[in-house]
Amino acid sequence: MRILVMGINHRTAPVELRERVAFDPEQARRAAAELTRPTHQDRPLLREAAVLSTCNRSELYAVPDPDATETVPALRDYFAAFHGLSPVALASSLYVHEDADAVRHLFRVAAGLDSMLLGEAEILGQVRTAYQRAFANGTTGPVLNRMFQGALEAGRRVRSQTGLGAGPMSVAFAAVKLAEQIFGRLRECTALIVGAGTVGEQLVEHLRNRKIRNLLVANRSWERACALAARFHGEAVRWDELSQIWSRPDIVVTSLAVREPWLTRAELETAMAARGNRPLFVIDLGVPRNVEAEVGTLYNVYLYNLDSLAEIVKQNRRARQQEIPRAEQIVEEHVARFEAWRAAAEMVELLRSLRHQGTAPDAAALDQRLERMHDLSPQERRDLRGIAEELLALARLEPEAQLRHMPALRERVRRMDRVRDLLGITKGTV
C-alpha cells in the first residue's frame, strides 16, 4: 500500500512557475479522474488520487496501483504535460514524498506548519475542500479517506491546542500588514478589493477593523460584490464600471481565480493618467497572477505579489517559533495513528491473500527465497523466517483469533514487501 505526494510549493518554485501549474477546481477533478481511469492495458496508474492546489502549492496525493511500475516518472511526466510544460522545466522544483513521509507532509500542511505564513488560517479549509472534491468525484478510497480525515483532525488540534493559530494570520492579513507598512494608519485611505471569495472577505474584514476610510468591492458576480460590501458597510462596484473608478483607490488588492491577468499595463497606464499619476499600490494575491508583471514598470505604481510578503513571513515565524515543537508533536501523534492503521490494513490484506492462495510455501521454498535476499544479514533472515512462519500459522485461524494476535505481530513487521516476497504473494490493496 504505497502512498505518494508530488508537487511544488513556495519553497521550491517562484510564483511565476507556481501559477503555471495551478489547478482550478475542474482541472483538479479532471486530473484525478484521468489518473485513476484504466488505461489501454486495463490498469489505472493510480488506485486513489486527490489534488490540492492553493496560492502557494500544487500537490497530487496518490495511492499507486500495486501492479504499476515506474509510477513516479509517469506522474512527473503527467504533471508537466497536464500544464503544457516539459518535464525539464519542473525537474528542479518538483518534490516527491512516499509512505510515512507523504502522510507527515499532508498533516503538516493541514496544521499550517508547511505554509508560507506559519499557522495560516486558510489552509485547513483548503485541505478540506480538496478532499471533499476528490471524494465527491469518486477518486479517493480507504487510504486517502483515512489520510485526509486524519490530516483534518491533526490540523484542528494544532489550531485549538497551540498558539500557532492564535490571532489572525493569513495571506489576507499579511497583505493588510504590507499596506500598513506602506501607508502607516489606513484611516485616510481608500481600498479597492477585487474578488469576493474567501480571501476577499478576509481582506474586507481586516481593512474595516483598521477603520479604513472607504472600501470598494468589485467582483465578476454583482450579487456577491453587493453582499460582501453590505456586510462591511462598503460600496459595491460593477465589473464593467471598474475603468470609471480608478481615480479613487490608494490601494488595490486582487484575489481572483482567473487563468489570465485581468489588469493589464495598457489599462492601468490609461487609468494612471486619469488620476494624475497619484501613487497607487497594487497587491496581487492571485495564483495565477491577476496583474501583468509589466504593471510594476509604470511610474508611481507599486506592485507586490505573494512572494513580496517575505519580511512579513519572517516576522510571523519569529513570533510563533516557540509553538512549533508542540504542533509537530501533535502531527507525529496523528502520523503514528495512521501508520498503525495502515500496517493493520496491510496485515489483513496479507492474511486474506494467504487464506485464498490455496497452497503455502513449505520450509524448503522459504529457505530458497531467503537465499536470494542478498541484502539481508543472517539475523535479518532468521527474523524474517520466524515472522513468515507466524503469519502462515495465523492465516489458518478464524478472523477473530487473527485479530487478537495481530497487534503484537504488527509491531515486528517493518518490511512488508520482504514478507510478501518470501511468501510468494503479489501486492494487493485494502
C-alpha positions as CSV (number, residue, x, y, z in Angstrom):
1,M,0.0,0.0,0.0
2,R,2.2,2.8,-1.3
3,I,1.3,6.5,-0.8
4,L,2.9,9.3,-2.8
5,V,2.7,13.0,-2.8
6,M,4.2,15.0,-5.7
7,G,4.1,18.8,-6.0
8,I,5.7,22.2,-5.9
9,N,5.3,25.0,-3.3
10,H,6.5,28.4,-2.3
11,R,9.8,26.9,-1.1
12,T,10.7,25.1,-4.4
13,A,9.3,27.5,-7.0
14,P,8.6,31.2,-7.5
15,V,5.1,32.5,-8.2
16,E,5.9,32.7,-12.0
17,L,6.2,28.8,-12.0
18,R,3.5,28.1,-9.4
19,E,0.9,30.0,-11.4
20,R,1.7,27.8,-14.5
21,V,0.9,24.6,-12.6
22,A,-2.1,25.7,-10.6
23,F,-5.2,23.6,-10.8
24,D,-8.6,25.2,-10.8
25,P,-11.4,23.0,-9.3
26,E,-12.4,21.5,-12.6
27,Q,-8.8,20.7,-13.6
28,A,-8.3,19.1,-10.2
29,R,-11.2,16.8,-10.7
30,R,-10.1,16.0,-14.3
31,A,-6.6,15.2,-13.3
32,A,-7.6,12.9,-10.5
33,A,-10.1,11.2,-12.7
34,E,-7.7,10.6,-15.6
35,L,-5.0,9.2,-13.3
36,T,-7.4,6.7,-11.7
37,R,-9.0,5.7,-15.0
38,P,-7.9,2.3,-16.5
39,T,-5.6,2.7,-19.4
40,H,-5.4,0.7,-22.6
41,Q,-3.8,-2.0,-20.6
42,D,-6.9,-2.1,-18.4
43,R,-4.9,-0.9,-15.3
44,P,-5.0,2.6,-13.8
45,L,-1.8,4.3,-12.9
46,L,-3.3,5.2,-9.5
47,R,-5.9,3.5,-7.3
48,E,-6.7,6.7,-5.5
49,A,-5.9,10.4,-6.2
50,A,-6.6,13.9,-4.9
51,V,-5.3,17.3,-5.9
52,L,-4.6,20.1,-3.5
53,S,-3.9,23.5,-5.2
54,T,-3.6,26.8,-3.4
55,C,-1.9,30.1,-3.9
56,N,1.3,28.5,-2.6
57,R,1.2,24.9,-3.7
58,S,0.0,22.4,-6.3
59,E,0.2,18.8,-5.0
60,L,-1.0,15.4,-6.1
61,Y,-1.7,12.8,-3.4
62,A,-1.8,9.3,-4.7
63,V,-2.1,5.6,-3.9
64,P,-0.5,3.8,-6.9
65,D,-1.9,0.7,-8.4
66,P,0.1,-2.2,-6.9
67,D,1.0,-3.6,-10.3
68,A,2.0,-0.2,-11.8
69,T,5.7,0.2,-12.5
70,E,7.7,3.4,-12.7
71,T,4.9,5.4,-11.1
72,V,7.0,8.4,-10.1
73,P,8.4,9.1,-13.6
74,A,5.0,8.6,-15.1
75,L,3.4,11.1,-12.6
76,R,6.2,13.6,-13.3
77,D,5.5,13.4,-17.0
78,Y,1.8,13.7,-16.4
79,F,2.2,16.7,-14.1
80,A,4.2,18.5,-16.7
81,A,2.1,17.5,-19.7
82,F,-1.2,18.5,-18.0
83,H,0.1,22.1,-17.8
84,G,1.8,22.1,-21.2
85,L,5.3,22.1,-19.8
86,S,8.3,19.9,-20.4
87,P,9.4,17.7,-17.5
88,V,12.8,19.5,-17.6
89,A,11.0,22.8,-16.7
90,L,9.7,21.2,-13.5
91,A,12.6,18.9,-12.6
92,S,14.3,21.1,-10.0
93,S,11.0,22.3,-8.4
94,L,9.0,19.0,-8.0
95,Y,9.3,17.1,-4.8
96,V,8.2,13.6,-4.0
97,H,7.4,12.1,-0.6
98,E,6.5,8.5,-0.1
99,D,4.6,6.5,2.6
100,A,5.0,7.9,6.1
101,D,6.8,10.9,4.7
102,A,3.9,11.6,2.4
103,V,1.4,11.3,5.3
104,R,3.6,13.6,7.5
105,H,3.7,16.1,4.7
106,L,-0.1,16.3,4.4
107,F,-0.6,16.5,8.2
108,R,2.0,19.3,8.4
109,V,0.3,21.2,5.6
110,A,-3.1,20.9,7.3
111,A,-1.6,22.1,10.6
112,G,-0.2,25.2,8.9
113,L,3.4,24.1,9.5
114,D,4.3,24.0,5.8
115,S,2.8,27.3,4.9
116,M,4.5,30.5,3.8
117,L,2.8,32.1,6.8
118,L,3.3,29.8,9.7
119,G,-0.2,28.8,11.1
120,E,-2.1,30.5,8.2
121,A,-5.8,30.4,8.7
122,E,-7.0,29.4,5.2
123,I,-5.0,26.1,4.7
124,L,-7.2,23.8,6.8
125,G,-10.3,24.8,4.9
126,Q,-8.4,24.4,1.6
127,V,-7.4,20.9,2.5
128,R,-11.0,20.1,3.5
129,T,-12.3,21.4,0.2
130,A,-9.7,19.4,-1.9
131,Y,-10.6,16.2,0.0
132,Q,-14.4,16.8,-0.4
133,R,-13.9,17.5,-4.1
134,A,-11.9,14.3,-4.7
135,F,-14.4,12.2,-2.5
136,A,-17.4,13.5,-4.5
137,N,-15.5,12.8,-7.7
138,G,-15.0,9.2,-6.6
139,T,-11.2,9.3,-6.8
140,T,-10.4,8.6,-3.2
141,G,-10.7,5.3,-1.4
142,P,-10.0,3.8,2.0
143,V,-6.4,5.0,2.2
144,L,-6.8,8.7,1.2
145,N,-10.1,8.9,3.0
146,R,-8.4,7.9,6.2
147,M,-5.4,10.0,5.5
148,F,-7.2,13.3,4.8
149,Q,-9.6,12.7,7.7
150,G,-6.5,12.3,10.0
151,A,-4.9,15.4,8.5
152,L,-8.0,17.5,9.2
153,E,-8.2,16.2,12.8
154,A,-4.5,17.0,13.3
155,G,-5.0,20.5,11.9
156,R,-7.9,21.2,14.1
157,R,-6.0,20.1,17.2
158,V,-3.0,22.3,16.3
159,R,-5.2,25.3,15.9
160,S,-7.1,24.7,19.1
161,Q,-4.3,23.4,21.4
162,T,-1.3,25.5,20.4
163,G,-0.7,29.2,19.9
164,L,0.1,28.6,16.2
165,G,-3.4,29.5,15.3
166,A,-3.7,32.4,17.8
167,G,-4.6,35.7,16.2
168,P,-5.3,36.3,12.6
169,M,-2.6,35.0,10.2
170,S,-3.4,34.6,6.6
171,V,-2.4,35.8,3.2
172,A,-5.1,38.4,3.5
173,F,-3.8,39.6,6.9
174,A,-0.3,39.7,5.5
175,A,-1.5,41.9,2.6
176,V,-3.1,44.3,5.1
177,K,0.1,44.4,7.2
178,L,2.0,45.3,4.0
179,A,-0.4,48.1,3.3
180,E,0.1,49.4,6.8
181,Q,3.9,49.3,6.3
182,I,3.4,51.5,3.2
183,F,0.8,53.9,4.5
184,G,1.0,53.7,8.2
185,R,-2.5,54.2,9.5
186,L,-5.1,53.4,6.9
187,R,-7.9,55.7,8.2
188,E,-7.3,58.2,5.3
189,C,-7.1,55.6,2.6
190,T,-9.5,54.1,0.0
191,A,-9.1,50.5,-0.9
192,L,-10.5,48.6,-3.8
193,I,-10.9,44.8,-3.2
194,V,-11.2,42.8,-6.4
195,G,-12.6,39.4,-5.7
196,A,-15.4,38.4,-3.2
197,G,-14.2,34.9,-2.3
198,T,-12.7,33.7,1.0
199,V,-9.6,35.9,0.7
200,G,-11.6,38.9,-0.4
201,E,-13.9,38.5,2.6
202,Q,-10.9,38.4,4.9
203,L,-9.4,41.4,3.3
204,V,-12.5,43.5,3.7
205,E,-12.9,42.4,7.3
206,H,-9.2,43.2,8.2
207,L,-9.4,46.6,6.5
208,R,-12.7,47.5,8.1
209,N,-11.2,46.6,11.5
210,R,-8.4,49.1,10.8
211,K,-11.0,51.9,10.2
212,I,-10.1,52.4,6.6
213,R,-12.0,55.4,5.2
214,N,-13.5,53.8,2.1
215,L,-13.9,50.3,0.9
216,L,-14.8,49.4,-2.7
217,V,-15.7,45.8,-3.6
218,A,-15.7,44.5,-7.2
219,N,-16.4,41.0,-8.4
220,R,-17.5,39.4,-11.6
221,S,-20.7,38.4,-9.8
222,W,-22.5,41.6,-9.0
223,E,-24.6,39.8,-6.3
224,R,-21.6,38.6,-4.4
225,A,-19.9,42.1,-4.6
226,C,-23.1,43.6,-3.2
227,A,-23.4,41.1,-0.4
228,L,-19.8,41.5,0.7
229,A,-19.9,45.3,0.5
230,A,-23.2,45.4,2.5
231,R,-21.8,43.2,5.3
232,F,-18.9,45.6,6.0
233,H,-20.6,48.9,5.0
234,G,-18.6,49.2,1.8
235,E,-19.5,50.2,-1.7
236,A,-20.0,47.6,-4.5
237,V,-18.6,48.4,-7.9
238,R,-19.9,46.8,-11.1
239,W,-17.4,44.8,-13.0
240,D,-17.9,46.7,-16.3
241,E,-17.6,50.0,-14.4
242,L,-14.1,49.4,-12.9
243,S,-12.4,51.6,-15.5
244,Q,-14.5,54.6,-14.3
245,I,-13.4,54.5,-10.6
246,W,-9.6,54.3,-10.9
247,S,-9.2,57.8,-9.6
248,R,-10.5,56.8,-6.2
249,P,-8.4,54.0,-4.6
250,D,-5.0,54.3,-3.0
251,I,-4.7,50.5,-2.6
252,V,-5.9,47.7,-4.9
253,V,-5.8,44.2,-3.6
254,T,-6.9,41.5,-6.1
255,S,-7.5,37.8,-5.4
256,L,-9.5,36.4,-8.4
257,A,-9.4,32.8,-9.6
258,V,-8.5,33.6,-13.3
259,R,-6.2,31.9,-15.8
260,E,-5.0,35.2,-17.4
261,P,-4.3,38.6,-15.8
262,W,-7.4,40.8,-15.7
263,L,-5.4,44.0,-15.1
264,T,-3.0,44.9,-17.9
265,R,-0.3,47.5,-18.2
266,A,-2.2,49.3,-21.0
267,E,-5.4,49.6,-19.0
268,L,-3.6,50.9,-15.9
269,E,-1.5,53.3,-17.8
270,T,-4.7,55.0,-19.0
271,A,-6.0,54.9,-15.5
272,M,-2.9,56.5,-14.0
273,A,-3.2,59.4,-16.5
274,A,-6.8,59.9,-15.4
275,R,-5.7,60.0,-11.7
276,G,-2.9,62.5,-12.4
277,N,-0.3,59.8,-11.7
278,R,-1.1,59.8,-8.0
279,P,0.7,56.8,-6.4
280,L,-1.2,53.5,-6.5
281,F,-0.3,50.4,-4.5
282,V,-1.4,47.1,-6.1
283,I,-1.2,43.8,-4.1
284,D,-1.7,40.8,-6.3
285,L,-2.7,37.7,-4.3
286,G,-3.8,35.6,-7.2
287,V,-2.2,32.4,-8.5
288,P,-2.2,32.5,-11.5
289,R,-1.4,36.2,-11.1
290,N,-4.2,38.7,-11.6
291,V,-2.0,41.6,-12.7
292,E,0.5,41.7,-15.6
293,A,4.1,41.9,-14.2
294,E,4.7,44.9,-16.5
295,V,2.3,47.0,-14.4
296,G,5.1,47.4,-11.9
297,T,7.1,49.4,-14.5
298,L,4.6,52.2,-14.6
299,Y,5.5,55.5,-12.9
300,N,4.1,55.7,-9.3
301,V,2.6,52.2,-9.5
302,Y,4.0,49.9,-6.8
303,L,3.2,46.2,-7.5
304,Y,3.5,43.4,-4.9
305,N,2.7,39.7,-5.2
306,L,2.7,36.7,-2.9
307,D,6.4,36.5,-3.0
308,S,6.7,40.1,-1.8
309,L,5.4,39.1,1.6
310,A,8.9,37.7,2.7
311,E,9.6,40.1,5.5
312,I,6.1,39.7,7.0
313,V,6.7,35.9,6.7
314,K,9.9,36.2,8.8
315,Q,8.2,38.3,11.4
316,N,5.3,35.8,11.6
317,R,7.7,32.9,12.0
318,R,9.7,34.6,14.8
319,A,6.6,35.4,16.7
320,R,5.3,31.8,16.5
321,Q,8.5,29.8,16.6
322,Q,8.0,28.6,20.2
323,E,4.8,26.9,19.2
324,I,6.3,24.7,16.6
325,P,7.5,21.8,18.8
326,R,4.1,21.3,20.3
327,A,2.5,21.4,16.9
328,E,5.0,19.0,15.5
329,Q,4.3,16.6,18.4
330,I,0.6,16.6,17.6
331,V,1.3,15.9,14.0
332,E,3.6,13.0,14.9
333,E,0.8,11.5,17.1
334,H,-1.6,11.5,14.2
335,V,1.0,10.2,11.8
336,A,1.7,7.3,14.2
337,R,-2.1,6.6,14.4
338,F,-2.4,6.5,10.6
339,E,0.7,4.3,10.2
340,A,-0.7,1.8,12.8
341,W,-4.0,1.7,10.8
342,R,-2.0,1.2,7.6
343,A,0.1,-1.6,9.0
344,A,-3.1,-3.3,10.3
345,A,-4.8,-2.9,6.9
346,E,-1.8,-4.4,5.1
347,M,-1.7,-7.3,7.5
348,V,-5.3,-8.0,7.0
349,E,-4.8,-8.0,3.2
350,L,-1.7,-10.2,3.5
351,L,-3.6,-12.7,5.7
352,R,-6.6,-12.7,3.3
353,S,-4.2,-13.4,0.4
354,L,-2.6,-16.3,2.3
355,R,-6.0,-17.8,3.0
356,H,-7.0,-17.6,-0.6
357,Q,-3.7,-18.6,-2.1
358,G,-4.5,-22.3,-1.8
359,T,-1.0,-23.5,-1.1
360,A,1.5,-22.1,1.3
361,P,5.3,-22.3,0.7
362,D,7.0,-25.1,2.5
363,A,10.2,-24.8,4.6
364,A,12.4,-25.6,1.6
365,A,10.7,-22.8,-0.5
366,L,11.1,-20.3,2.3
367,D,14.8,-21.1,2.6
368,Q,15.3,-20.8,-1.2
369,R,13.7,-17.4,-1.3
370,L,15.6,-16.2,1.7
371,E,18.9,-17.1,0.0
372,R,18.0,-14.7,-2.9
373,M,17.7,-11.8,-0.5
374,H,21.3,-10.9,-0.5
375,D,20.9,-7.5,1.2
376,L,19.8,-9.1,4.5
377,S,22.1,-10.2,7.3
378,P,21.9,-13.7,8.7
379,Q,20.0,-12.4,11.7
380,E,17.5,-10.5,9.5
381,R,16.9,-13.7,7.5
382,R,16.2,-15.6,10.7
383,D,13.8,-12.9,11.9
384,L,12.0,-12.8,8.6
385,R,11.7,-16.6,8.5
386,G,10.1,-16.5,12.0
387,I,7.6,-13.8,11.0
388,A,6.7,-15.7,7.9
389,E,6.0,-18.9,9.9
390,E,3.9,-17.0,12.4
391,L,1.8,-15.5,9.5
392,L,1.3,-18.9,7.9
393,A,0.1,-20.2,11.3
394,L,-2.1,-17.1,11.8
395,A,-3.7,-17.5,8.3
396,R,-5.2,-20.8,9.4
397,L,-7.1,-19.3,12.3
398,E,-10.5,-17.8,12.3
399,P,-10.7,-14.0,11.7
400,E,-11.5,-13.3,15.4
401,A,-8.4,-15.2,16.5
402,Q,-6.3,-13.5,13.9
403,L,-7.3,-10.0,15.1
404,R,-6.3,-11.0,18.7
405,H,-2.8,-12.0,17.6
406,M,-2.2,-9.2,15.0
407,P,-1.2,-6.2,17.2
408,A,1.9,-7.9,18.7
409,L,3.0,-9.3,15.3
410,R,2.3,-6.0,13.5
411,E,4.9,-4.2,15.7
412,R,7.6,-6.6,14.4
413,V,6.8,-6.3,10.7
414,R,8.8,-3.4,9.3
415,R,9.4,-4.7,5.8
416,M,6.1,-5.9,4.5
417,D,7.4,-6.0,0.9
418,R,10.0,-8.6,2.0
419,V,7.4,-10.7,3.8
420,R,5.3,-10.7,0.6
421,D,8.2,-11.8,-1.4
422,L,9.1,-14.6,1.0
423,L,5.5,-15.9,1.0
424,G,5.1,-15.5,-2.8
425,I,2.2,-13.0,-2.5
426,T,1.6,-10.4,-5.2
427,K,0.9,-6.9,-3.7
428,G,-2.7,-6.1,-3.1
429,T,-4.7,-3.3,-1.7
430,V,-7.3,-2.9,1.0
